[in-house]
Amino acid sequence: MADLFISRQTAEQDLLSAAAFVAERIRSADGHAEAMNTVIPHYLGKGNVDLAAELANAVDDPYSRDRLLMQIAEKCAELDDAEYALQLADAIEDNGMQAQCRERVAIVVANKGDIVKAASIAEDLQHPEFVFAAIAVAQAAGGSEAEANETISGIDFATASVSAWLHITSENIEKKELEKAADSLSKAADAANEIEHNEERIRALLDIGNLFIEVKRSDKAVEVFDEARADAEVLENIHRDFFLGSCALGFLHAGSDELADGTLDLVTDKTQMASALLGFARDHWKKDEKDDALDALDEAYQILKSQKDIETRDSRGANALMTSIAAQFAGFGKTERAIDIAHENFDPAEVTSGLTQIAQILAMQKEDELARSTINQIVEDADRVFALIRLADTKSAADEKEAAIALLDESLQMVDTVPQMVSRANILIGLATRFNEAANKEKALQAARACLAVIAELRDEAAQATALAELASLYLEAGFEIGESERQVVGRLLAKADQ
């Protein structure tokens, strides 16, 4: 067995250490890597990069090990220890991932304003374009606009140039400097036209067009969407209709209904057509064009419903879209129709998702009894409890704290009906977190201790370590101490792991 870094004594006093103790004693390479992929980020959250690096180095799976070292290196850069970050990058075995890690470290350093250090790291990179893009953004944010322009002009890779201009645009929007934002967007559009990869170029143009709308330049947005549409029309792959649908929505949001309708007529894939029509419906509703909104939504449903299996390119996407349409009918006040459509879904998980979303919408509309009857239509106990928790979140967001607590209490009482132990542990962690956020420490601790008892019963060691790490974060955030009852449970769990 590889070197072990967590002692039994340490693990008995701290839940995250207990999670790591279990994780590093998992004999399966896949299980060990899976557990460490959850445990190590929690150590990074606490700033303990040294132990995180030791644990990562002990992972046998090369890919998982390298990915973890990359995460740790980025964290080190965030903590102003770029030298250690680069040492960790050098320890990565895969050459491509090592280069990617060094690039990410340099970008973090640039984002923190250390332009000289970022440029120094970039000198050793074969493809430093995105680092220079980050440097340009930092220069612009610091008021050195001329230097930023010069840096971007030296970037040979058009996609990186676009990225820089878009980040600068976002900074300008945040500062309410819309004229500057429009100027940087125009430069982004010029750079985007130099992108050789068709799909990448269209995607960039769509992003630019939407930002032009945000900076109140619908005229420029229409120009950019028109370029994107022309490029999308000549595509001969599955992305064509998605891009055309996005262009149609872009035209609509820019105020050009005629161009929007004309572009939508070019879409042939029924899923993409229905998706665009869903966007049309939402836009009409926002403009208080209620009848047009309902007509567009009904058309979206009818088109998607008429799609045959042989026509469906992405069943998962089509099922998810049907859920969105069902939820939107509820949002438009057509509850009965929404529920019927939710039940029509071919994917049982999407049926549950649809009913949950509809119940949340009903709760926002103060239709509590109808929301409850909708949740009662969910078949699986675990799914029903998760739905009640989501409903509690909706009530909490609406500042209906008492109603939210009542729903959380009910969920806590129902946990024992959930047969899957992993689901039960996840539910209890979620409940403990929400009780803590509601300042109900007693119920939070009750749910947390119940979760620990469930974790001790899990047979999958990776699932045990993962759940323990999540629970450790809750204990830390809530300020809970490890009491005698927790130590007894943890002791049994550690003894089993150490066998």
CORFENUR-V548055 format. One record per residue. N is the residue number from 0. RES is the residue in one letter. SS is DSSP state (2 for helix, 1 for strand, 0 for the rest). PHI is phi in radians with two decimals (* if undefined). D_LAST is the distance of its C-alpha to the last C-alpha in Angstrom with 2 decimals. Layout:
# CORFENUR-V548055
N | RES | SS | PHI | D_LAST
N | RES | SS | PHI | D_LAST
This chain:
# CORFENUR-V548055
0 | M | 0 | * | 12.82
1 | A | 0 | -1.13 | 15.48
2 | D | 0 | -0.98 | 16.12
3 | L | 0 | -1.88 | 14.18
4 | F | 0 | -1.96 | 16.70
5 | I | 0 | -1.92 | 15.21
6 | S | 0 | -1.43 | 14.16
7 | R | 2 | -1.07 | 12.29
8 | Q | 2 | -1.09 | 15.81
9 | T | 2 | -1.15 | 17.49
10 | A | 2 | -1.12 | 15.25
11 | E | 2 | -1.27 | 16.00
12 | Q | 2 | -1.80 | 19.67
13 | D | 0 | -2.61 | 20.12
14 | L | 2 | -1.19 | 19.20
15 | L | 2 | -1.16 | 19.81
16 | S | 2 | -1.11 | 17.53
17 | A | 2 | -1.09 | 14.82
18 | A | 2 | -1.09 | 15.72
19 | A | 2 | -1.16 | 15.59
20 | F | 2 | -1.01 | 12.22
21 | V | 2 | -1.14 | 10.83
22 | A | 2 | -1.09 | 13.36
23 | E | 2 | -1.34 | 12.83
24 | R | 0 | -1.80 | 9.22
25 | I | 0 | -1.29 | 10.67
26 | R | 0 | -1.38 | 11.22
27 | S | 0 | -1.24 | 14.52
28 | A | 2 | -1.08 | 17.37
29 | D | 2 | -1.16 | 19.29
30 | G | 2 | -1.13 | 16.63
31 | H | 2 | -1.08 | 15.87
32 | A | 2 | -1.13 | 19.66
33 | E | 2 | -1.05 | 20.31
34 | A | 2 | -1.15 | 18.08
35 | M | 2 | -1.17 | 19.58
36 | N | 2 | -1.10 | 22.99
37 | T | 2 | -1.68 | 22.68
38 | V | 2 | -1.18 | 20.86
39 | I | 2 | -1.08 | 23.12
40 | P | 2 | -1.01 | 26.41
41 | H | 2 | -1.20 | 25.45
42 | Y | 2 | -1.17 | 25.14
43 | L | 2 | -1.13 | 28.47
44 | G | 2 | -1.05 | 29.93
45 | K | 0 | -1.59 | 29.29
46 | G | 0 | 1.40 | 30.83
47 | N | 0 | -1.57 | 27.80
48 | V | 2 | -1.30 | 28.60
49 | D | 2 | -1.14 | 27.20
50 | L | 2 | -1.18 | 23.56
51 | A | 2 | -1.03 | 24.17
52 | A | 2 | -1.17 | 25.51
53 | E | 2 | -1.09 | 22.62
54 | L | 2 | -1.13 | 20.14
55 | A | 2 | -1.16 | 22.65
56 | N | 2 | -1.10 | 23.11
57 | A | 0 | -1.48 | 19.48
58 | V | 0 | -1.32 | 20.01
59 | D | 0 | -1.31 | 20.63
60 | D | 0 | -1.19 | 23.08
61 | P | 2 | -1.06 | 26.42
62 | Y | 2 | -1.12 | 28.16
63 | S | 2 | -1.09 | 25.55
64 | R | 2 | -1.03 | 25.26
65 | D | 2 | -1.13 | 29.05
66 | R | 2 | -1.12 | 29.51
67 | L | 2 | -1.16 | 27.18
68 | L | 2 | -1.08 | 29.03
69 | M | 2 | -1.12 | 32.24
70 | Q | 2 | -1.05 | 31.26
71 | I | 2 | -1.16 | 30.36
72 | A | 2 | -1.06 | 33.63
73 | E | 2 | -1.07 | 35.64
74 | K | 2 | -1.12 | 34.14
75 | C | 2 | -1.05 | 35.05
76 | A | 2 | -1.09 | 38.56
77 | E | 2 | -1.11 | 38.78
78 | L | 0 | -1.58 | 37.89
79 | D | 0 | 1.16 | 40.75
80 | D | 0 | -2.08 | 38.69
81 | A | 2 | -1.14 | 40.10
82 | E | 2 | -1.13 | 39.62
83 | Y | 2 | -1.15 | 35.84
84 | A | 2 | -1.04 | 35.96
85 | L | 2 | -1.24 | 37.89
86 | Q | 2 | -1.08 | 35.51
87 | L | 2 | -1.15 | 32.67
88 | A | 2 | -1.08 | 35.07
89 | D | 2 | -1.13 | 35.67
90 | A | 0 | -1.40 | 31.95
91 | I | 0 | -1.28 | 32.08
92 | E | 0 | -1.36 | 32.36
93 | D | 0 | -1.27 | 34.41
94 | N | 2 | -1.11 | 38.03
95 | G | 2 | -1.13 | 38.99
96 | M | 2 | -1.22 | 36.13
97 | Q | 2 | -1.12 | 36.84
98 | A | 2 | -1.12 | 40.45
99 | Q | 2 | -1.09 | 39.53
100 | C | 2 | -1.12 | 37.34
101 | R | 2 | -1.09 | 40.22
102 | E | 2 | -1.10 | 42.56
103 | R | 2 | -1.11 | 40.44
104 | V | 2 | -1.07 | 40.17
105 | A | 2 | -1.09 | 43.94
106 | I | 2 | -1.15 | 44.61
107 | V | 2 | -1.06 | 42.58
108 | V | 2 | -1.09 | 44.53
109 | A | 2 | -1.11 | 47.79
110 | N | 2 | -1.07 | 47.00
111 | K | 0 | -1.48 | 46.55
112 | G | 0 | 1.66 | 50.05
113 | D | 0 | -1.56 | 49.39
114 | I | 2 | -1.18 | 51.66
115 | V | 2 | -1.09 | 52.18
116 | K | 2 | -1.12 | 48.48
117 | A | 2 | -1.07 | 47.95
118 | A | 2 | -1.15 | 50.92
119 | S | 2 | -1.13 | 49.62
120 | I | 2 | -1.15 | 46.32
121 | A | 2 | -1.11 | 48.37
122 | E | 0 | -1.04 | 50.39
123 | D | 0 | -1.63 | 47.49
124 | L | 0 | -1.65 | 46.82
125 | Q | 0 | -1.26 | 48.43
126 | H | 0 | -2.23 | 48.81
127 | P | 0 | -1.60 | 49.21
128 | E | 2 | -1.01 | 51.25
129 | F | 2 | -1.26 | 48.89
130 | V | 2 | -1.18 | 48.41
131 | F | 2 | -1.15 | 52.19
132 | A | 2 | -1.09 | 52.30
133 | A | 2 | -1.13 | 49.98
134 | I | 2 | -1.10 | 52.20
135 | A | 2 | -1.09 | 55.27
136 | V | 2 | -1.09 | 53.78
137 | A | 2 | -1.12 | 53.02
138 | Q | 2 | -1.13 | 56.57
139 | A | 2 | -1.12 | 58.09
140 | A | 2 | -1.12 | 56.06
141 | G | 0 | -1.50 | 57.36
142 | G | 0 | 1.62 | 60.93
143 | S | 0 | -1.65 | 61.48
144 | E | 2 | -1.19 | 62.55
145 | A | 2 | -1.11 | 64.69
146 | E | 2 | -1.13 | 61.83
147 | A | 2 | -1.09 | 59.56
148 | N | 2 | -1.07 | 62.24
149 | E | 2 | -1.14 | 62.58
150 | T | 2 | -1.11 | 58.83
151 | I | 2 | -1.16 | 58.67
152 | S | 2 | -1.11 | 61.78
153 | G | 0 | -1.54 | 60.01
154 | I | 0 | -1.49 | 57.12
155 | D | 0 | -1.48 | 57.72
156 | F | 0 | -1.63 | 55.12
157 | A | 2 | -1.06 | 56.71
158 | T | 2 | -1.08 | 53.51
159 | A | 2 | -1.19 | 52.48
160 | S | 2 | -1.09 | 55.98
161 | V | 2 | -1.05 | 55.76
162 | S | 2 | -1.00 | 52.42
163 | A | 2 | -1.10 | 54.04
164 | W | 2 | -1.13 | 57.06
165 | L | 2 | -1.20 | 55.05
166 | H | 2 | -1.15 | 52.95
167 | I | 2 | -1.14 | 56.21
168 | T | 2 | -1.03 | 57.65
169 | S | 2 | -1.05 | 54.80
170 | E | 2 | -1.08 | 55.45
171 | N | 2 | -1.16 | 59.15
172 | I | 2 | -1.12 | 58.55
173 | E | 2 | -1.08 | 56.39
174 | K | 0 | -1.50 | 59.29
175 | K | 0 | 1.16 | 61.76
176 | E | 0 | -1.69 | 63.62
177 | L | 2 | -1.25 | 64.34
178 | E | 2 | -1.16 | 67.08
179 | K | 2 | -1.11 | 64.80
180 | A | 2 | -1.08 | 62.10
181 | A | 2 | -1.11 | 64.63
182 | D | 2 | -1.15 | 65.66
183 | S | 2 | -1.18 | 62.13
184 | L | 2 | -1.17 | 61.59
185 | S | 2 | -1.07 | 64.72
186 | K | 2 | -1.17 | 63.38
187 | A | 2 | -1.12 | 60.07
188 | A | 2 | -1.13 | 62.11
189 | D | 2 | -1.07 | 64.02
190 | A | 2 | -1.18 | 60.81
191 | A | 2 | -1.08 | 59.28
192 | N | 0 | -1.19 | 62.23
193 | E | 0 | -1.60 | 61.26
194 | I | 0 | -1.23 | 57.82
195 | E | 0 | -1.38 | 58.06
196 | H | 0 | -1.27 | 55.27
197 | N | 2 | -1.02 | 56.94
198 | E | 2 | -1.10 | 54.08
199 | E | 2 | -1.15 | 53.00
200 | R | 2 | -1.15 | 56.63
201 | I | 2 | -1.12 | 57.10
202 | R | 2 | -1.07 | 53.91
203 | A | 2 | -1.14 | 55.12
204 | L | 2 | -1.10 | 58.57
205 | L | 2 | -1.11 | 57.16
206 | D | 2 | -1.07 | 55.22
207 | I | 2 | -1.15 | 58.42
208 | G | 2 | -1.04 | 60.55
209 | N | 2 | -1.14 | 58.39
210 | L | 2 | -1.25 | 58.50
211 | F | 2 | -1.06 | 62.30
212 | I | 2 | -1.10 | 62.43
213 | E | 2 | -1.13 | 60.42
214 | V | 0 | -1.65 | 62.93
215 | K | 0 | 1.17 | 65.85
216 | R | 0 | -2.13 | 67.10
217 | S | 2 | -1.11 | 67.20
218 | D | 2 | -1.07 | 69.94
219 | K | 2 | -1.22 | 67.67
220 | A | 2 | -1.06 | 64.81
221 | V | 2 | -1.06 | 67.07
222 | E | 2 | -1.05 | 67.98
223 | V | 2 | -1.21 | 64.36
224 | F | 2 | -1.10 | 63.36
225 | D | 2 | -1.16 | 66.39
226 | E | 2 | -1.11 | 65.16
227 | A | 2 | -1.11 | 61.70
228 | R | 2 | -1.11 | 63.32
229 | A | 2 | -1.05 | 65.53
230 | D | 2 | -1.20 | 62.56
231 | A | 2 | -1.19 | 60.51
232 | E | 2 | -1.05 | 63.39
233 | V | 0 | -1.61 | 63.37
234 | L | 0 | -1.16 | 59.65
235 | E | 0 | -2.18 | 58.90
236 | N | 0 | -2.47 | 55.25
237 | I | 0 | -1.20 | 53.15
238 | H | 2 | -1.38 | 53.28
239 | R | 2 | -0.94 | 57.05
240 | D | 2 | -1.22 | 57.11
241 | F | 2 | -1.08 | 54.36
242 | F | 2 | -1.16 | 56.34
243 | L | 2 | -1.12 | 59.62
244 | G | 2 | -1.07 | 58.19
245 | S | 2 | -1.15 | 56.98
246 | C | 2 | -1.11 | 60.45
247 | A | 2 | -1.02 | 62.08
248 | L | 2 | -1.13 | 60.08
249 | G | 2 | -1.06 | 60.90
250 | F | 2 | -1.03 | 64.60
251 | L | 2 | -1.07 | 64.38
252 | H | 2 | -1.17 | 62.75
253 | A | 0 | -1.46 | 65.36
254 | G | 0 | 1.65 | 68.11
255 | S | 0 | -1.86 | 69.35
256 | D | 2 | -1.11 | 69.21
257 | E | 2 | -1.13 | 71.38
258 | L | 2 | -1.15 | 69.17
259 | A | 2 | -1.11 | 66.09
260 | D | 2 | -1.13 | 67.59
261 | G | 2 | -1.13 | 68.85
262 | T | 2 | -1.24 | 65.49
263 | L | 2 | -1.07 | 63.70
264 | D | 0 | -1.13 | 66.19
265 | L | 0 | -1.43 | 64.81
266 | V | 0 | -1.35 | 61.30
267 | T | 0 | -1.93 | 60.79
268 | D | 0 | -1.27 | 57.10
269 | K | 2 | -1.20 | 56.94
270 | T | 2 | -1.11 | 53.55
271 | Q | 2 | -1.20 | 54.79
272 | M | 2 | -1.13 | 58.13
273 | A | 2 | -1.14 | 56.56
274 | S | 2 | -1.10 | 54.28
275 | A | 2 | -1.12 | 57.35
276 | L | 2 | -1.11 | 59.27
277 | L | 2 | -1.06 | 56.52
278 | G | 2 | -1.11 | 57.08
279 | F | 2 | -1.06 | 60.83
280 | A | 2 | -1.04 | 60.38
281 | R | 2 | -1.12 | 58.49
282 | D | 2 | -1.16 | 61.17
283 | H | 2 | -1.05 | 63.96
284 | W | 2 | -1.11 | 62.33
285 | K | 2 | -1.10 | 61.98
286 | K | 0 | -1.53 | 65.71
287 | D | 0 | 1.16 | 66.47
288 | E | 0 | -1.74 | 67.55
289 | K | 2 | -1.10 | 65.87
290 | D | 2 | -1.12 | 67.64
291 | D | 2 | -1.11 | 66.99
292 | A | 2 | -1.10 | 63.32
293 | L | 2 | -1.15 | 62.98
294 | D | 2 | -1.11 | 64.94
295 | A | 2 | -1.15 | 62.73
296 | L | 2 | -1.18 | 59.55
297 | D | 2 | -1.12 | 60.95
298 | E | 2 | -1.13 | 61.93
299 | A | 2 | -1.03 | 58.42
300 | Y | 2 | -1.10 | 57.04
301 | Q | 2 | -1.10 | 59.70
302 | I | 2 | -1.14 | 59.18
303 | L | 2 | -1.14 | 55.41
304 | K | 2 | -1.14 | 55.86
305 | S | 2 | -1.40 | 58.37
306 | Q | 0 | -1.21 | 56.02
307 | K | 0 | -1.49 | 55.33
308 | D | 2 | -0.97 | 52.08
309 | I | 2 | -1.19 | 53.81
310 | E | 2 | -1.56 | 54.83
311 | T | 0 | -1.46 | 51.41
312 | R | 0 | -1.51 | 49.80
313 | D | 0 | -2.44 | 46.78
314 | S | 2 | -1.10 | 45.78
315 | R | 2 | -1.09 | 43.09
316 | G | 2 | -1.13 | 45.65
317 | A | 2 | -1.15 | 48.30
318 | N | 2 | -1.15 | 46.11
319 | A | 2 | -1.13 | 45.16
320 | L | 2 | -1.13 | 48.87
321 | M | 2 | -1.07 | 49.77
322 | T | 2 | -1.08 | 47.41
323 | S | 2 | -1.10 | 49.17
324 | I | 2 | -1.15 | 52.54
325 | A | 2 | -1.03 | 51.58
326 | A | 2 | -1.09 | 50.43
327 | Q | 2 | -1.20 | 53.65
328 | F | 2 | -1.03 | 55.79
329 | A | 2 | -1.12 | 54.18
330 | G | 2 | -1.09 | 54.94
331 | F | 0 | -1.55 | 58.53
332 | G | 0 | 1.52 | 58.76
333 | K | 0 | -1.83 | 58.55
334 | T | 2 | -1.13 | 55.63
335 | E | 2 | -1.04 | 56.39
336 | R | 2 | -1.14 | 56.75
337 | A | 2 | -1.03 | 53.55
338 | I | 2 | -1.15 | 51.51
339 | D | 2 | -1.06 | 53.18
340 | I | 2 | -1.17 | 52.36
341 | A | 2 | -1.02 | 48.73
342 | H | 2 | -1.26 | 48.40
343 | E | 2 | -1.33 | 50.06
344 | N | 0 | -1.09 | 47.20
345 | F | 0 | -1.34 | 45.63
346 | D | 0 | -1.74 | 42.14
347 | P | 2 | -0.96 | 40.49
348 | A | 2 | -1.14 | 38.54
349 | E | 2 | -1.28 | 41.90
350 | V | 2 | -1.04 | 43.44
351 | T | 2 | -1.06 | 40.90
352 | S | 2 | -1.06 | 41.49
353 | G | 2 | -1.10 | 45.23
354 | L | 2 | -1.11 | 45.28
355 | T | 2 | -1.12 | 43.12
356 | Q | 2 | -1.11 | 45.46
357 | I | 2 | -1.11 | 48.50
358 | A | 2 | -1.08 | 47.23
359 | Q | 2 | -1.11 | 46.74
360 | I | 2 | -1.11 | 50.25
361 | L | 2 | -1.09 | 51.66
362 | A | 2 | -1.11 | 50.02
363 | M | 2 | -1.15 | 51.72
364 | Q | 0 | -1.52 | 54.94
365 | K | 0 | 1.15 | 54.48
366 | E | 0 | -1.72 | 54.18
367 | D | 2 | -1.15 | 51.28
368 | E | 2 | -1.14 | 51.93
369 | L | 2 | -1.19 | 52.23
370 | A | 2 | -1.09 | 49.03
371 | R | 2 | -1.14 | 47.20
372 | S | 2 | -1.15 | 48.74
373 | T | 2 | -1.20 | 47.67
374 | I | 2 | -1.10 | 44.02
375 | N | 0 | -1.12 | 44.27
376 | Q | 0 | -1.46 | 45.03
377 | I | 0 | -1.31 | 41.53
378 | V | 0 | -1.32 | 39.78
379 | E | 0 | -1.36 | 36.02
380 | D | 2 | -1.04 | 34.78
381 | A | 2 | -1.05 | 32.44
382 | D | 2 | -1.12 | 35.36
383 | R | 2 | -1.19 | 37.67
384 | V | 2 | -1.16 | 35.50
385 | F | 2 | -1.03 | 35.23
386 | A | 2 | -1.14 | 39.01
387 | L | 2 | -1.10 | 39.61
388 | I | 2 | -1.16 | 37.67
389 | R | 2 | -1.08 | 39.84
390 | L | 2 | -1.13 | 42.84
391 | A | 2 | -1.09 | 41.80
392 | D | 2 | -1.06 | 41.66
393 | T | 2 | -1.10 | 45.19
394 | K | 2 | -1.14 | 46.43
395 | S | 2 | -1.12 | 44.89
396 | A | 2 | -1.11 | 46.58
397 | A | 0 | -1.49 | 49.82
398 | D | 0 | 1.12 | 49.40
399 | E | 0 | -1.74 | 49.10
400 | K | 2 | -1.13 | 46.35
401 | E | 2 | -1.11 | 46.73
402 | A | 2 | -1.12 | 46.57
403 | A | 2 | -1.12 | 43.47
404 | I | 2 | -1.11 | 41.68
405 | A | 2 | -1.08 | 42.80
406 | L | 2 | -1.20 | 41.28
407 | L | 2 | -1.15 | 37.97
408 | D | 2 | -1.05 | 38.02
409 | E | 2 | -1.10 | 38.70
410 | S | 2 | -1.09 | 35.86
411 | L | 2 | -1.10 | 33.46
412 | Q | 2 | -1.22 | 34.73
413 | M | 2 | -1.58 | 34.23
414 | V | 2 | -0.99 | 30.60
415 | D | 2 | -1.14 | 29.35
416 | T | 2 | -1.42 | 31.53
417 | V | 0 | -1.43 | 29.54
418 | P | 0 | -1.31 | 27.39
419 | Q | 0 | -1.39 | 25.33
420 | M | 2 | -1.18 | 22.45
421 | V | 2 | -1.13 | 22.45
422 | S | 2 | -1.08 | 26.22
423 | R | 2 | -1.10 | 25.89
424 | A | 2 | -1.10 | 23.69
425 | N | 2 | -1.10 | 26.21
426 | I | 2 | -1.09 | 29.09
427 | L | 2 | -1.15 | 27.81
428 | I | 2 | -1.10 | 27.32
429 | G | 2 | -1.07 | 30.83
430 | L | 2 | -1.16 | 32.25
431 | A | 2 | -1.04 | 30.80
432 | T | 2 | -1.07 | 32.26
433 | R | 2 | -1.24 | 35.62
434 | F | 2 | -1.07 | 35.85
435 | N | 2 | -1.13 | 35.23
436 | E | 2 | -1.10 | 37.93
437 | A | 0 | -1.52 | 40.22
438 | A | 0 | 1.13 | 39.65
439 | N | 0 | -1.76 | 38.24
440 | K | 2 | -1.12 | 35.42
441 | E | 2 | -1.11 | 34.81
442 | K | 2 | -1.21 | 34.23
443 | A | 2 | -1.08 | 32.19
444 | L | 2 | -1.19 | 29.78
445 | Q | 2 | -1.06 | 29.73
446 | A | 2 | -1.17 | 28.83
447 | A | 2 | -1.13 | 26.21
448 | R | 2 | -1.18 | 24.41
449 | A | 2 | -1.11 | 24.72
450 | C | 2 | -1.12 | 23.19
451 | L | 2 | -1.06 | 20.12
452 | A | 2 | -1.12 | 19.69
453 | V | 2 | -1.19 | 20.08
454 | I | 2 | -1.01 | 17.58
455 | A | 2 | -1.10 | 14.86
456 | E | 2 | -1.60 | 15.92
457 | L | 0 | -1.19 | 15.87
458 | R | 0 | -1.51 | 14.01
459 | D | 0 | -1.39 | 14.77
460 | E | 2 | -1.17 | 12.51
461 | A | 2 | -1.15 | 15.67
462 | A | 2 | -1.14 | 17.69
463 | Q | 2 | -1.06 | 15.44
464 | A | 2 | -1.10 | 15.79
465 | T | 2 | -1.07 | 19.45
466 | A | 2 | -1.13 | 20.31
467 | L | 2 | -1.09 | 18.74
468 | A | 2 | -1.13 | 20.83
469 | E | 2 | -1.12 | 23.88
470 | L | 2 | -1.15 | 23.43
471 | A | 2 | -1.05 | 23.13
472 | S | 2 | -1.11 | 26.53
473 | L | 2 | -1.12 | 27.99
474 | Y | 2 | -1.04 | 26.96
475 | L | 2 | -1.15 | 28.47
476 | E | 2 | -1.14 | 31.61
477 | A | 2 | -1.42 | 32.16
478 | G | 0 | 1.33 | 31.58
479 | F | 0 | -1.39 | 29.09
480 | E | 0 | -1.57 | 27.28
481 | I | 0 | -1.40 | 23.69
482 | G | 0 | -1.57 | 24.52
483 | E | 2 | -1.11 | 22.86
484 | S | 2 | -1.10 | 22.25
485 | E | 2 | -1.17 | 20.40
486 | R | 2 | -1.08 | 18.30
487 | Q | 2 | -1.14 | 17.15
488 | V | 2 | -1.15 | 16.14
489 | V | 2 | -1.09 | 14.49
490 | G | 2 | -1.00 | 12.59
491 | R | 2 | -1.12 | 11.09
492 | L | 2 | -1.16 | 10.43
493 | L | 2 | -1.20 | 8.78
494 | A | 2 | -1.10 | 6.51
495 | K | 2 | -1.16 | 5.52
496 | A | 2 | -1.18 | 5.63
497 | D | 0 | -1.53 | 3.81
498 | Q | 0 | -1.24 | 0.00
